[in-house]
Amino acid sequence: MEKTAAESNQVTLHQDHHAVEKEMGDDHVAIGQWYWCESPEKLHNEDEHITKFVDGVHYCLLCVVHIGSNVVELSEPTGSRTSNLWDRILFSDVFEKLIFEPDHERVIQQYIDQKNQRTRQLLGQMSAKATELGISVSSDVSGYVTPGLLPKPTSDGTGIAVLSDVLDVEQYKLDIVEFNSVTLPALQNEVKRHCASLSKWALSVTLLPSAMIDTMQQDMKKITDRIEDVSIYAGIDEQILLVKDGTPASADEMIHVMQRRCYMDEECLLDYDAGGMSFSNISEFDKWLCRNGNMERLLPFPKSVVAFKVRRNEKSYENNLSSFIRIYLENQDKLTFMYIRNGDKLFRIASLVSFDEMIFPSNPELFNEPIMVKMSGKTVREIMTVREHDYVKSVMDDVGYAQAERTCGYDIVSDIRYNRYELFDADNLYFDEINQHFTDKIKKYNKICVILQGLLDRSDAFSPHRKISLSRPKDFMDSIKLIFDAENVLYAGEEPDFEAFQRQLNESIDSNSVFVGQYEAFIRRETDKENENRLMSRFSRELPELNRYVPVGNDGPGEVSLASRVMKSGKAIFTWERESVSGRKMIKDSITVPFDQLLNASAYRAGDYKRFYSDPRTREKYLKWAPFLLKAEDYATGKIQPEQPL
């Protein structure tokens, strides 16, 4: 039985597939073999590479460092301060593009010998010129350079003795200055360049073991994945916590797995307590989840599973939303919390498994339908189906680039226009990387099955239930129901428009209006001023740029307040008192804010914010609208009174 490339680190190539039979090392390509590869482009610093011409074509010597499913990857040794060539050749092109080098050690040694000889010559030139100028050369150098290259010094004496022998002192001065400032640095740089090439090719013997280490690391990754699965499965009974007790659901109730990963701070907005909410530990969030029907809303089926993270974005306590939903769960931002409902019972487990926005995919066609891939080096950046790619191209052809950008998006049109997407097929040079990308996705999606199996086998979270093995398709279909609540959802009407809602409220602005937004305008002004001062400071390199700054002794306008003056030009002036620079007295301060940065809280009605929360399209943009609407909610419910102007 023939081994695969992954098993044997070699591939056998047959004649009917453009076989490599001429000097190909027993008709197979193997890691560690050396080949002459056609130079892909004009070489920079050509003498850093081992090259030759064959029938007028420029070839470089490269070593096989990786054999993939459809490609052979070749590379030079990697040296510091030198360029490094590498290439990938499809199996079907190996015979046409590569020439096997059976005696690479001799070729490389010849190159090293030539570099050593050239280095000696350069050192000899430097030493000879120095000797001509009456400068003695170290015996170490004279013993290394090419014999017979150095003339005998004109004088062995001191600098005064040398000068006394010089007929033209001015010319001698010019010669020695030129040698020191021009000739010597140029020769030294050339020696350094040749030494760098020597160092690079001396490392050629390390390419094979390095390639084998890389191959072993791929094998070890399988062990790591298995250890992770076992750890998840075996640790379920230690991690699960009963949050709320009660009557469990019946044994024949299916387990419903919610596709959408939720975020604690966002979900709290729907049940927002005017005046703000604060959680200092996870048990306080557990209590919130158990009240006011929150469990039934987020886990709507008798047996349900939903994944939570603390927040969608990186933790930032300077975030202006933090004054409304304060969740200080130290060292837990990276955890995924799985909540399991079983009838009236509620369980929680904390996991380091990093799920995507979707716990499982909505579009399995990506795994079955022809796709196009945008790569960045060896990394997959974007994926789309061929059908989607062709649709965008047809739009571009029908209405032009400008209109297509408005319809389909600038980035996607630009990428397709400049051919940044390539078909994922057997002729793609990055077939293995793309295939691994999908494999990793599938592994990540399968983690939820490992967790569910652990819950079924090693906990009472879903009890009572029959014996279930999720590796059997029938058991999975009979026991698990996937709820696609993240994508492919039909929304009623257009996405709620916060700017339109803001303009609607601001149409009724008058001199008695209560405003929200002026405090954030004040913060932006003071932050810009402070950052400008820091930039001008002699300590600017040590002072970081701030995202949010509140000056000492200056509280700014109220977060909810009346304006001192409402202008017909569409602006409002807010006034307040702050400390003077000396801190000895209070002085007047003010800010003028355009209406488009304000919200008329007088026209706001309690609960208006929910129209933006209830639609998933605007929920994830809550940082944009929540600071306005939640403060207006506090005012509308009487939790806060407006501040009066001076």
Secondary structure, DSSP 8 states (H G I E B T S, - for coil): ----HHHHSEEE--GGGT---SSSTTTEEETT-EEEEE-SS--SSGGGS-EEEETTEEEEEEEEEEE-SSEEEEE----TTS---EEEEEGGGHHHHEEE-TTHHHHHHHHHHHHHHHHHHHHHHHHHHHHHTT----HHHHHHS-TT-S---S--S-HHHHHHH-S-HHHHHHHHHHIIIIIHHHHHHHHHHHHHHHHHHHGGGGHHHHHHHHHHHHHHHHHHHHHHHHHHHHTHHHH-EEEE------TT--EEEE-B-EEHHHHHHHT--TT-EEESSHHHHHHHHTSTTHHHHHS-SSEEEEEEES-SS---TTSGGGGTEEE--TT-TT-EEEEEEETTEEEEEEE-----SBSS-S-GGGGTS-EEEEEETTEEEEEEEHHHHHHHHHHHHHH-HHHHHHHH-HHHHHHHHTT-EEE-STT-TTHHHHHHHHHHHHHHHHHHHHHHHHHHHH-STT-S-----TTSHHHHHHHEEEE--SSS---SSS---HHHHHHHHHTT--TT-EEESHHHHHHHHHHHHHHHHHHHSTTTTTS---S----TT---S-SEEE-SEEETTTEEEEEEEEE-TTSSSEEEEEEEEEGGG-EEGGG--TTTTHHHHSSHHHHTTHHHHHHHHHHHHHHHTTSS--B---
